[in-house]
Amino acid sequence: NPESVSTIGIEKIIPDIELSGTDAEVSYIIKTRDFPSSSAVTEATASVLADTKKADIRCRGRTGILRVSSASTTTAWTLGETRLDLRPDGRR
């Protein structure tokens, strides 16, 4: 039964990223989906600066995509080992 499959909740992003440039900022975007044939839905977005220690977010899903991007052409970044605070969750 697909409805009984567990979901994962994400409550926090702990970024590991080196930023440089004028007004350096990146966005962490989390998209989730519940079924392989369903479309990915943007559940959470967090702006991260060079001194950001953590970003509190809230989303849930069965599968997820983490995207890191910047709209600025003057921002350079190196991505390290980003950590997510995950917990078992369920649909209501």
N, C-alpha and C positions, 0 to 999 in steps of 0.2 A: 504494500500500500504506500504510494508516494507521499501521502499526507503524514505518515508516521516517521518519516526520515527526519533526523535531528537537524537543527540549524545551529549556526555559530553566531554569537554576538560579539561585536568589536566595540570596545569602550574607550580605547586610548591608542594613539600612535606615539611611539618614541622614535623620533627621526635620528638618523645617523647620516648627516649630510654636511659637506663643506661648501659654503657659498662665498662667492666673491663678485664684486661689481658694484655699481651704483644702485642703491636701493635694492639689494639682492633679496629676492623672495621667490619661493616656489610653492606650488599647490600640490597637496596630496589628495587624490581623488579616489574614492572607493566606490566601485560599482558591484552590485550583487545580482544574482539570479537564483530562482528556486528550482527551475527545471532546465535541462540542457537545451530544449527548444524555445525557451522564453528569452526575451530580450533583456540585456543587462540594464539595470536601472541605477542611476547615480544616487547613492544613499547618503554619502557624506563628503564634504570638502573641507580641508583645513589649510590655512595659509601658514607657511613656515618661514621664519627669518633665521639669520645666522645664530641668534641666541635662544631660539626656541628649544625648550627641554622636553616638552610633551604637548600633545594636542588632544583635548577631550572631544570625542565624537560619539555617535551612537548609531549603529546600524546592525542589521542581521540578514543572513541569507545562507543558502546551502553551498554556493560557490561564490568566489569573489575575485575582483581584479583590482590591483593597486596601481595607479598611474601617478607618476611624478612629472610635473611640467612647469614651465615658466613662460609667461607671455613677453617678458622683457628680453630684448636682444643684448643687453649689457650684463646680464646675469650668467655667471659661469658656476657650475656645480659638479660635485663628485658625490655619487651616492654610495653610502656604506651599507651597513646591515640594519635596516629599519626593523623595529620590533613593534608588534601589535599585541595589545592586551585582549586576549580571546577568552570566551567562556561558552559553555554549552548553553543553548537557548532553545526556545520553541515558539511556534506561531500561536497566536491567540485565536 
